[in-house]
């Protein structure tokens, strides 16, 4: 941390105010090389808690800087390590709750823009999202308001950003955990004036969980990404020699070791198989719809979607 960064941070914390010019100076002095250090990230969090009335400029800086630290603070870029994930959870939940809508936006962007994050952070963000949709109030960083009486347009937008985020449970699809969260939110707000987007997200999200093909290799773990990058960087010259030596010493080695390659199911076959509505999925859906003792308008729209997708309409 530069002396100038530390001085500005101390002064702003003492005043409870930071100007746009001071934010620009913080960006230039603490972020000149595109990297945020742990001590700088913690200083930014401390300043967030000290400011009496954070400005829009500050909130944008806070989210961008902390997202950069969590996702790009260590190699490979775009991944949060276990340590970085635990640090973020600890900082956000220091007083037992998400301290601000700015911190909530940070969590959303980490899932929305990250390549992958640890399971603990995924669960924390989903728990926070559900709680904020049901109880949060105030303006969001992406526009609109959080409401504790209904699912607002802004809350529906945040649900979509997290459930379909790159670092969500199932990129390009929806997990059972996410689908069950959508059911709980629906049941809790059934009699409320929810924004129409929430109904669309509920039907699409649960429908995709039940019927869509999910590529199990869509997520590459952080450790596996490190292995691949290390392999490409360090062993590329040796792999050719290794294969050549193997071929000379044991001409039939490839057949013995790898065996005859079996034809893999095509992508179309996998998609078709995933689109089948299985007895397990029927039991799961029945249990979810039974929780509120009725087939409500959301359930009816979901059943219509499933019937159309499976050709039973």
Secondary structure, 3 states (H helix, E strand, C coil): CCHHHHHHHHHHHHHCCCCHHHHHHHHHHHCCCCCCCHHHHHHHHHHHHHCCCCCHHHHHHHHHHHHHHHHHCCCCCCECCHHHHHHHHHHHCCCCCCCCHHHHHHHHHHHHHCCECCHHHHHHHHHHHHHHHHHCCEECCCCCEECCCCCCHHHHHHHHHHHCCCCCCCCCCCCHHHHHHHHHHHHHCCCCCCCHHHHHHHHHHHHHHHHCCCCCCCCCCHHHHHHHHHHHHHCHHHHHHHHHHHHHHCCCHHHHHHCCCCCCCCHHHHHHHHCCCCHHHHHHHHHHHHCCCCCCHHHHHHHHHHHHHHCCC
